[in-house]
C-alpha cells in the first residue's frame, strides 16, 4: 500500500487530525502517518476532543507526536500548510493543503480545518 505522510512543524494538531481521518476513512487504501521536525508532549486537546465528538476517534489511544525520522519513507508527503514555515523532509512535498493552524481558536475554526482535511483525504 502507498504510504501517505502528513507533515507539520510540531505534529500536534493538523497532521494528527489528518493521520486519524486517513486511517478512519481510507485505512484500507493507504497507510497513513503524521510527523514533524519538532514534537509536542501531547496532541492538541481541542483536536482530540472534537475528533472524539465528530468521529468517535480517540487519537490519544493510537497516536503520539513523532519526528519525520520516526516514520517510514512516504510515497506521498503532504504539508498541512506553511503558515508556520514548511520543514524540509529530504524531498519536495507532493502537495500542500494550505490549512491554517486552528490552535488557540474556537471550535468552529477547528471544525472548518477538520472538514477540509476530510475532503482532501477523500480525493487522495
Secondary structure, 3 states (H helix, E strand, C coil): CEEEEEECCCCCCHHHHHHHHHHHHHCCCEEEEEEECCCCCCCCHHHHHHHHHHHCCCHHHHCCCCEHHHCCCCCEEEECCCCCCCCCCCCCCCEECCCCCCCCCCHHHHHHHHHHHHHHHHHC
